[in-house]
Amino acid sequence: MESEAEKTFHRFAAFGESSSSGTEMNNKNFSKLCKDCGIMDGKAVTSTDVDIVFSKVKAKNARTITFQQFKEAMKELGQKRFKGKSPDEVLENIYGLMGGKDPATTGATKATTVGAVDRLTDTSKYTGTHKERFDESGKGKGIAGREEMTDNTGYVSGYKGAGTYHKKTK
């Protein structure tokens, strides 16, 4: 059970931290683990409790905790979450909650379609020059759709005999 909890610890420790090796966890990821795994229930264990326990188990001037410190924190939070059970039972229950969990990212980048926003994000309703900013599928063209692209041929746009001057002068 502990090896599964350690895997979960490493997944959450590396979550959102591109420079993290996954061996140490910061307070933000510790709170996320407690929330996503159901250790923080809002009644017996609150976000304040999680922050206090994190501060208690970490070293004085450190910003992260190791897996050993994490186990101490889980013992302490488990006593609050599962009152009246032995320390071994508490750890088993906590590790059971953590088993096979990954950091959740649901709804993190969802587009809002409420009120006026759905009109603004629907490219089929764009008219005039703004319509030129999107292709047929509604995908943006980037800079080509926002700026007039200049034609440096020397001819006025719409001139029918473009490219014929050198043929006439020879």
Accessible surface in RSA format (square Angstrom, percent):
REM  Atomic radii and reference values for relative SASA: ProtOr
REM  Chains: A
REM  Algorithm: Lee & Richards
REM  Probe-radius: 1.40
REM  Slices: 20
REM RES _ NUM      All-atoms   Total-Side   Main-Chain    Non-polar    All polar
REM                ABS   REL    ABS   REL    ABS   REL    ABS   REL    ABS   REL
RES MET A   1   115.86  60.0  71.77  47.5  44.09 105.0  53.36  45.4  62.50  82.8
RES GLU A   2    75.46  43.3  72.55  54.9   2.91   6.9  23.96  46.3  51.50  42.0
RES SER A   3    73.55  62.2  66.41  88.6   7.15  16.5  44.52  94.8  29.03  40.7
RES GLU A   4    55.74  32.0  55.72  42.2   0.02   0.0  19.52  37.8  36.22  29.6
RES ALA A   5     0.00   0.0   0.00   0.0   0.00   0.0   0.00   0.0   0.00   0.0
RES GLU A   6    63.30  36.3  63.30  47.9   0.00   0.0   7.94  15.3  55.36  45.2
RES LYS A   7   114.49  55.9 111.37  68.3   3.12   7.4  66.41  59.8  48.08  51.2
RES THR A   8     0.00   0.0   0.00   0.0   0.00   0.0   0.00   0.0   0.00   0.0
RES PHE A   9     0.00   0.0   0.00   0.0   0.00   0.0   0.00   0.0   0.00   0.0
RES HIS A  10    64.30  35.1  61.73  42.9   2.57   6.6  50.70  52.3  13.60  15.8
RES ARG A  11    84.12  35.3  72.48  36.9  11.63  27.7  50.67  69.3  33.44  20.3
RES PHE A  12     0.20   0.1   0.20   0.1   0.00   0.0   0.20   0.1   0.00   0.0
RES ALA A  13     1.57   1.4   0.00   0.0   1.57   3.6   0.00   0.0   1.57   4.2
RES ALA A  14    43.23  39.7  33.82  52.2   9.41  21.4  33.92  47.8   9.31  24.7
RES PHE A  15    61.13  30.6  54.29  33.6   6.85  17.8  61.13  37.1   0.00   0.0
RES GLY A  16    65.53  80.8   0.00   N/A  65.53  80.8  31.83  87.4  33.70  75.5
RES GLU A  17    53.69  30.8  45.37  34.3   8.31  19.8   7.77  15.0  45.92  37.5
RES SER A  18   126.95 107.3  80.53 107.5  46.42 106.9  60.28 128.4  66.67  93.4
RES SER A  19   112.95  95.4  73.75  98.4  39.19  90.3  54.99 117.1  57.96  81.2
RES SER A  20    38.21  32.3  12.36  16.5  25.85  59.5  17.58  37.4  20.62  28.9
RES SER A  21    97.74  82.6  56.12  74.9  41.62  95.9  54.00 115.0  43.74  61.3
RES GLY A  22     2.99   3.7   0.00   N/A   2.99   3.7   2.88   7.9   0.10   0.2
RES THR A  23    78.44  55.8  74.18  75.2   4.26  10.1  61.02  82.0  17.42  26.3
RES GLU A  24    80.93  46.5  73.88  55.9   7.05  16.8  15.90  30.8  65.03  53.1
RES MET A  25     0.04   0.0   0.00   0.0   0.04   0.1   0.04   0.0   0.00   0.0
RES ASN A  26    36.57  25.2  34.36  33.2   2.22   5.3  16.12  38.8  20.46  19.8
RES ASN A  27    52.51  36.2  51.19  49.5   1.31   3.2  19.01  45.8  33.50  32.4
RES LYS A  28   123.78  60.4 110.39  67.7  13.39  31.9  99.56  89.6  24.21  25.8
RES ASN A  29     0.84   0.6   0.84   0.8   0.00   0.0   0.31   0.7   0.53   0.5
RES PHE A  30     0.00   0.0   0.00   0.0   0.00   0.0   0.00   0.0   0.00   0.0
RES SER A  31    28.12  23.8  27.56  36.8   0.56   1.3  22.30  47.5   5.82   8.2
RES LYS A  32    50.49  24.6  45.43  27.9   5.06  12.0  29.27  26.3  21.22  22.6
RES LEU A  33     0.00   0.0   0.00   0.0   0.00   0.0   0.00   0.0   0.00   0.0
RES CYS A  34     0.00   0.0   0.00   0.0   0.00   0.0   0.00   0.0   0.00   0.0
RES LYS A  35   145.37  70.9 131.64  80.8  13.72  32.7  75.28  67.8  70.09  74.7
RES ASP A  36    42.00  29.4  17.83  17.7  24.17  57.1   9.83  23.1  32.16  32.1
RES CYS A  37     1.51   1.1   0.00   0.0   1.51   3.6   0.34   0.9   1.17   1.3
RES GLY A  38    26.06  32.1   0.00   N/A  26.06  32.1  25.59  70.2   0.47   1.0
RES ILE A  39     0.00   0.0   0.00   0.0   0.00   0.0   0.00   0.0   0.00   0.0
RES MET A  40    34.05  17.6  20.78  13.8  13.26  31.6   6.02   5.1  28.03  37.1
RES ASP A  41    55.07  38.6  26.73  26.6  28.34  67.0  25.31  59.6  29.76  29.7
RES GLY A  42    52.67  65.0   0.00   N/A  52.67  65.0  28.50  78.2  24.17  54.1
RES LYS A  43   181.92  88.7 152.77  93.7  29.14  69.4 110.76  99.7  71.15  75.8
RES ALA A  44    31.83  29.3  16.83  26.0  15.00  34.1  25.32  35.7   6.51  17.2
RES VAL A  45     0.00   0.0   0.00   0.0   0.00   0.0   0.00   0.0   0.00   0.0
RES THR A  46    46.62  33.2  45.89  46.5   0.73   1.7  41.08  55.2   5.54   8.4
RES SER A  47    63.05  53.3  60.04  80.1   3.02   7.0  29.10  62.0  33.95  47.6
RES THR A  48    83.26  59.2  80.39  81.5   2.88   6.9  52.25  70.2  31.01  46.9
RES ASP A  49    25.79  18.1  24.05  23.9   1.74   4.1   1.74   4.1  24.05  24.0
RES VAL A  50     0.03   0.0   0.03   0.0   0.00   0.0   0.03   0.0   0.00   0.0
RES ASP A  51    59.22  41.5  58.57  58.3   0.65   1.5  19.38  45.6  39.84  39.7
RES ILE A  52    94.26  53.6  89.95  67.0   4.32  10.4  93.33  67.2   0.94   2.5
RES VAL A  53     4.22   2.8   4.22   3.8   0.00   0.0   4.22   3.7   0.00   0.0
RES PHE A  54     4.46   2.2   4.46   2.8   0.00   0.0   4.46   2.7   0.00   0.0
RES SER A  55    66.08  55.8  52.35  69.9  13.73  31.6  28.20  60.0  37.89  53.1
RES LYS A  56   133.39  65.1 101.51  62.3  31.88  75.9  72.12  64.9  61.26  65.3
RES VAL A  57    18.20  12.0   4.64   4.2  13.56  32.7   8.79   7.6   9.40  25.5
RES LYS A  58    49.74  24.3  38.83  23.8  10.90  26.0  18.21  16.4  31.53  33.6
RES ALA A  59    50.43  46.4  39.84  61.5  10.59  24.1  50.30  70.8   0.13   0.3
RES LYS A  60   202.16  98.6 174.58 107.1  27.58  65.7 123.37 111.0  78.79  83.9
RES ASN A  61   144.87  99.9 111.69 107.9  33.17  79.9  43.60 104.9 101.26  97.9
RES ALA A  62    32.55  29.9  21.42  33.1  11.13  25.3  29.36  41.3   3.19   8.4
RES ARG A  63   204.74  86.0 193.61  98.7  11.13  26.5  69.32  94.7 135.42  82.1
RES THR A  64    41.83  29.7  37.59  38.1   4.23  10.1  28.60  38.4  13.23  20.0
RES ILE A  65     0.28   0.2   0.00   0.0   0.28   0.7   0.28   0.2   0.00   0.0
RES THR A  66    53.46  38.0  53.46  54.2   0.00   0.0  48.17  64.7   5.29   8.0
RES PHE A  67    21.17  10.6  19.07  11.8   2.10   5.5  19.07  11.6   2.10   6.0
RES GLN A  68   112.27  62.8 110.64  80.9   1.63   3.9  52.69 112.2  59.58  45.2
RES GLN A  69    38.35  21.4  38.35  28.0   0.00   0.0  11.71  24.9  26.64  20.2
RES PHE A  70     0.00   0.0   0.00   0.0   0.00   0.0   0.00   0.0   0.00   0.0
RES LYS A  71    38.52  18.8  38.52  23.6   0.00   0.0  13.10  11.8  25.42  27.1
RES GLU A  72    92.71  53.2  89.01  67.3   3.70   8.8  31.60  61.1  61.11  49.9
RES ALA A  73     0.00   0.0   0.00   0.0   0.00   0.0   0.00   0.0   0.00   0.0
RES MET A  74     0.00   0.0   0.00   0.0   0.00   0.0   0.00   0.0   0.00   0.0
RES LYS A  75    96.21  46.9  95.29  58.5   0.92   2.2  44.54  40.1  51.67  55.0
RES GLU A  76    58.78  33.7  53.55  40.5   5.23  12.5  30.79  59.6  27.99  22.9
RES LEU A  77     0.00   0.0   0.00   0.0   0.00   0.0   0.00   0.0   0.00   0.0
RES GLY A  78     0.00   0.0   0.00   N/A   0.00   0.0   0.00   0.0   0.00   0.0
RES GLN A  79    76.08  42.5  69.03  50.4   7.05  16.8  40.31  85.8  35.77  27.1
RES LYS A  80    81.49  39.8  79.89  49.0   1.59   3.8  38.45  34.6  43.04  45.8
RES ARG A  81    64.11  26.9  49.17  25.1  14.94  35.6   0.00   0.0  64.11  38.9
RES PHE A  82    38.15  19.1  33.12  20.5   5.03  13.1  38.15  23.1   0.00   0.0
RES LYS A  83   150.87  73.6 125.36  76.9  25.51  60.7 103.25  92.9  47.62  50.7
RES GLY A  84    88.03 108.6   0.00   N/A  88.03 108.6  44.10 121.0  43.93  98.4
RES LYS A  85    88.06  43.0  77.10  47.3  10.96  26.1  43.38  39.0  44.67  47.6
RES SER A  86    53.89  45.5  43.74  58.4  10.14  23.4  43.35  92.3  10.54  14.8
RES PRO A  87    84.28  61.4  83.22  75.9   1.05   3.8  83.92  69.3   0.36   2.2
RES ASP A  88   112.68  78.9 109.42 108.9   3.25   7.7  32.02  75.4  80.66  80.4
RES GLU A  89    91.52  52.5  88.44  66.9   3.08   7.3  35.79  69.2  55.73  45.5
RES VAL A  90     0.39   0.3   0.39   0.4   0.00   0.0   0.39   0.3   0.00   0.0
RES LEU A  91    28.77  16.0  28.77  20.6   0.00   0.0  28.77  20.2   0.00   0.0
RES GLU A  92    93.88  53.9  90.53  68.5   3.35   8.0  41.67  80.6  52.21  42.6
RES ASN A  93    46.12  31.8  38.43  37.1   7.69  18.5   9.90  23.8  36.22  35.0
RES ILE A  94     0.00   0.0   0.00   0.0   0.00   0.0   0.00   0.0   0.00   0.0
RES TYR A  95     7.09   3.3   7.05   4.0   0.04   0.1   6.72   5.1   0.37   0.5
RES GLY A  96    39.28  48.4   0.00   N/A  39.28  48.4  17.37  47.7  21.91  49.1
RES LEU A  97    51.52  28.7  45.95  32.9   5.57  14.0  49.49  34.8   2.03   5.5
RES MET A  98     0.00   0.0   0.00   0.0   0.00   0.0   0.00   0.0   0.00   0.0
RES GLY A  99    31.67  39.1   0.00   N/A  31.67  39.1  13.21  36.3  18.45  41.3
RES GLY A 100    50.51  62.3   0.00   N/A  50.51  62.3  24.06  66.0  26.44  59.2
RES LYS A 101    78.32  38.2  76.81  47.1   1.51   3.6  54.78  49.3  23.54  25.1
RES ASP A 102    86.08  60.3  73.02  72.7  13.06  30.9  26.42  62.2  59.66  59.5
RES PRO A 103    23.55  17.2  10.81   9.9  12.74  46.3  10.81   8.9  12.74  79.1
RES ALA A 104    49.45  45.5  36.22  55.9  13.23  30.1  43.90  61.8   5.55  14.7
RES THR A 105    83.81  59.6  67.99  68.9  15.82  37.7  39.55  53.1  44.26  66.9
RES THR A 106   131.93  93.8 102.37 103.8  29.56  70.4  84.73 113.8  47.20  71.4
RES GLY A 107    52.59  64.9   0.00   N/A  52.59  64.9  17.55  48.2  35.04  78.5
RES ALA A 108    78.93  72.6  37.94  58.5  40.99  93.2  49.11  69.2  29.81  79.0
RES THR A 109   135.58  96.4 102.39 103.8  33.18  79.1  78.13 104.9  57.44  86.8
RES LYS A 110   163.86  79.9 133.41  81.9  30.45  72.5  85.44  76.9  78.43  83.5
RES ALA A 111    81.11  74.6  55.67  85.9  25.44  57.9  65.75  92.6  15.36  40.7
RES THR A 112    80.07  56.9  68.39  69.3  11.68  27.8  42.74  57.4  37.33  56.4
RES THR A 113    91.90  65.4  71.36  72.3  20.54  49.0  40.99  55.1  50.91  77.0
RES VAL A 114   107.44  70.7 100.81  91.3   6.62  16.0 103.82  90.2   3.61   9.8
RES GLY A 115    58.43  72.1   0.00   N/A  58.43  72.1  42.08 115.5  16.35  36.6
RES ALA A 116    49.22  45.3  41.20  63.6   8.03  18.3  41.20  58.0   8.02  21.3
RES VAL A 117    59.75  39.3  59.75  54.1   0.00   0.0  59.75  51.9   0.00   0.0
RES ASP A 118    63.21  44.3  59.85  59.6   3.36   7.9  15.23  35.9  47.98  47.9
RES ARG A 119   142.97  60.0 137.61  70.1   5.36  12.8  50.56  69.1  92.41  56.0
RES LEU A 120   115.03  64.1 108.66  77.7   6.36  16.0 108.95  76.5   6.08  16.4
RES THR A 121    82.16  58.4  56.14  56.9  26.02  62.0  55.88  75.1  26.28  39.7
RES ASP A 122    49.82  34.9  44.03  43.8   5.79  13.7  17.05  40.1  32.78  32.7
RES THR A 123    37.01  26.3  28.46  28.9   8.55  20.4  15.51  20.8  21.50  32.5
RES SER A 124    94.98  80.3  57.33  76.5  37.65  86.7  55.72 118.7  39.26  55.0
RES LYS A 125   128.19  62.5 104.29  64.0  23.90  56.9  75.98  68.4  52.21  55.6
RES TYR A 126    55.85  26.1  47.94  27.3   7.91  20.6  28.53  21.4  27.32  33.7
RES THR A 127   103.40  73.5  97.85  99.2   5.55  13.2  64.59  86.8  38.80  58.7
RES GLY A 128    52.66  64.9   0.00   N/A  52.66  64.9  43.23 118.6   9.43  21.1
RES THR A 129   111.78  79.5 102.16 103.6   9.62  22.9  84.40 113.4  27.38  41.4
RES HIS A 130   103.34  56.5 102.85  71.5   0.49   1.2  70.69  72.9  32.65  38.0
RES LYS A 131   116.55  56.9 112.92  69.3   3.63   8.6  57.19  51.5  59.35  63.2
RES GLU A 132   100.32  57.6  98.05  74.2   2.27   5.4  39.32  76.1  61.00  49.8
RES ARG A 133    82.19  34.5  80.41  41.0   1.78   4.2  13.60  18.6  68.59  41.6
RES PHE A 134    39.82  19.9  30.36  18.8   9.47  24.6  30.36  18.4   9.47  27.1
RES ASP A 135    56.30  39.4  45.63  45.4  10.66  25.2  20.14  47.4  36.16  36.1
RES GLU A 136   181.50 104.2 140.94 106.6  40.56  96.6  79.33 153.4 102.17  83.4
RES SER A 137    99.14  83.8  54.93  73.3  44.20 101.8  58.95 125.5  40.18  56.3
RES GLY A 138    23.85  29.4   0.00   N/A  23.85  29.4  11.98  32.9  11.87  26.6
RES LYS A 139   148.57  72.5 141.00  86.5   7.56  18.0  95.71  86.2  52.85  56.3
RES GLY A 140    46.56  57.4   0.00   N/A  46.56  57.4  18.81  51.6  27.75  62.2
RES LYS A 141    97.76  47.7  70.62  43.3  27.14  64.6  43.94  39.6  53.82  57.3
RES GLY A 142    35.23  43.5   0.00   N/A  35.23  43.5  29.46  80.8   5.77  12.9
RES ILE A 143   101.72  57.9  97.46  72.6   4.26  10.3  97.46  70.2   4.26  11.6
RES ALA A 144    54.36  50.0  39.88  61.5  14.49  33.0  39.88  56.2  14.49  38.4
RES GLY A 145    13.34  16.4   0.00   N/A  13.34  16.4   3.20   8.8  10.13  22.7
RES ARG A 146   148.91  62.5 113.84  58.0  35.07  83.5  44.84  61.3 104.07  63.1
RES GLU A 147   101.04  58.0  90.37  68.4  10.67  25.4  30.73  59.4  70.30  57.4
RES GLU A 148   168.12  96.5 143.12 108.3  25.00  59.5  64.06 123.9 104.05  85.0
RES MET A 149   136.44  70.7 106.60  70.6  29.84  71.0 104.59  88.9  31.85  42.2
RES THR A 150   113.34  80.6  83.46  84.6  29.88  71.2  68.94  92.6  44.40  67.1
RES ASP A 151   104.12  72.9  78.41  78.0  25.71  60.8  39.03  91.9  65.08  64.9
RES ASN A 152   139.78  96.4 101.25  97.8  38.53  92.8  38.21  92.0 101.57  98.2
RES THR A 153    85.13  60.5  55.63  56.4  29.50  70.3  61.90  83.1  23.23  35.1
RES GLY A 154    79.04  97.5   0.00   N/A  79.04  97.5  44.03 120.8  35.01  78.4
RES TYR A 155    68.63  32.0  51.43  29.3  17.20  44.8  47.90  36.0  20.73  25.6
RES VAL A 156   121.83  80.2 110.32  99.9  11.51  27.7 117.24 101.9   4.59  12.5
RES SER A 157   109.19  92.3  80.23 107.1  28.96  66.7  57.21 121.8  51.98  72.8
RES GLY A 158    66.99  82.6   0.00   N/A  66.99  82.6  43.15 118.4  23.84  53.4
RES TYR A 159   114.94  53.7  94.64  53.8  20.30  52.8  70.59  53.1  44.34  54.7
RES LYS A 160   197.52  96.4 162.96 100.0  34.56  82.3 125.58 113.0  71.94  76.6
RES GLY A 161    18.86  23.3   0.00   N/A  18.86  23.3  16.82  46.1   2.05   4.6
RES ALA A 162    57.03  52.4  35.84  55.3  21.19  48.2  36.13  50.9  20.90  55.4
RES GLY A 163    46.52  57.4   0.00   N/A  46.52  57.4  32.87  90.2  13.66  30.6
RES THR A 164    43.15  30.7  43.15  43.7   0.00   0.0  40.05  53.8   3.10   4.7
RES TYR A 165   133.07  62.1 130.31  74.1   2.76   7.2  92.06  69.2  41.01  50.5
RES HIS A 166   127.15  69.5 126.85  88.2   0.30   0.8  83.00  85.5  44.15  51.4
RES LYS A 167   159.04  77.6 135.67  83.2  23.37  55.6  91.25  82.1  67.79  72.2
RES LYS A 168   156.67  76.4 123.07  75.5  33.60  80.0  87.44  78.7  69.23  73.7
RES THR A 169    82.69  58.8  45.48  46.1  37.21  88.7  44.27  59.5  38.42  58.1
RES LYS A 170   205.59 100.3 139.71  85.7  65.88 156.9 115.91 104.3  89.68  95.5
END  Absolute sums over single chains surface
CHAIN  1 A    11922.6       9277.2       2645.4       6686.1       5236.5
END  Absolute sums over all chains
TOTAL         11922.6       9277.2       2645.4       6686.1       5236.5
